[in-house]
């Protein structure tokens, strides 16, 4: 499997279950691994035959503005579904961490893996 990876993407999100979290945005850090939809890019050298990571980041940024997510798990699932459905990746691993959410931990978060259902 051929994978594109994106590391340490920092974006603002409305995420959390506590009252104070519902009124603010928090910085989250995303790490993504996306399986390429095909091997065409290796022969063509065209961005249209791969997944444009700049477009992925902007789409996720837009998703974070669209709604409030109660749990980081819900946010990770939403990101995974965007990548599978809109970018046609057959497989994705999404890691999302809230930065500074707990005094005793630098980051807290979740890692999920999903496959596209054919």
Steps between C-alpha positions, in 0.01 A plus 500: 500500500631843404434773754503879511564630849433840653648578841440757771220688326381758751150639460240665719195292584188525707523174689413389850218402731555751778314831510822703472604296193176577320572873504859496371718353231792279590811413305505140386786315337427252224718229352363326193600194299307460175527206264529606137192416294716348223854474368430726198695792648828307477468478122331832433665734749172695511347636819159406358602134540574532871352670805592868523596545865451878486138443396458241779620748762270776375201262493567395859540864603156568350349201683630630831321831444173331402407353837583428862619147577417358841785251510834479326381156385210664311737744336740221397214299349379802302851565364540133408171497310592816309826342387340170402199646321623826351861410426437131421779368722443127557640524855578776749653535846400815687671616817356806673634650822374788707797706608509611863158358586639340816760656727683173552516409128637694206251335264195277533324346205400205291625296204256324269534301179228459243460326163271606219205270458466395137 
